[in-house]
Amino acid sequence: MVAPPGGPQMPGPDVGVYVISVAAQLTGLHPQTLRTYERLGLILPERTGGGGRRYSHRDIEMLREIADLTGHGIGLEGVRRILDLQNRIAALAARNEELVAELEATRDALRQALTPRRDPEQANRLPVLRQPDPAQSLVVWRRNR
């Protein structure tokens, strides 16, 4: 929950708060269409303990995007493919940001390691950037002078 200053707490964008009838009204779609989209895996609303659907703000935005794509003549399989590609692009962009940050940290570490220091033994050590992940590793070679 996100709390605005001095106001009531507002649910986050991924919290299911809208029942199917409200979600249908907000998107201009029929409730049966929402059920079909869920059955096809295009949207996955939260479920209550009794099995009722609860749509989040992010779900509503996704339903509007699906409606826009189908309104432009794209079939549901095309919509599925477009959404999958959009998710992949977002994941790759996030990974790219991580790698850029890691590269900058490595460059900073190398600059620090190559800067002459009073203690010659310290000048030959690279600071530890992070614990190595067995699935990913980074090897830095240092040339002896």
GICORWO-V258950 format. One record per helix or strand of 2 or more residues. SS is the DSSP state (helix for helix, strand for strand). FROM is the first residue (numbers start at 0). LEN is the number of residues. If there is no record, write none. Layout:
SS;FROM;LEN / SS;FROM;LEN
//
This chain:
strand;1;2 / strand;8;2 / helix;19;8 / helix;30;9 / strand;45;2 / strand;52;3 / helix;56;15 / helix;75;39 / helix;119;4
//
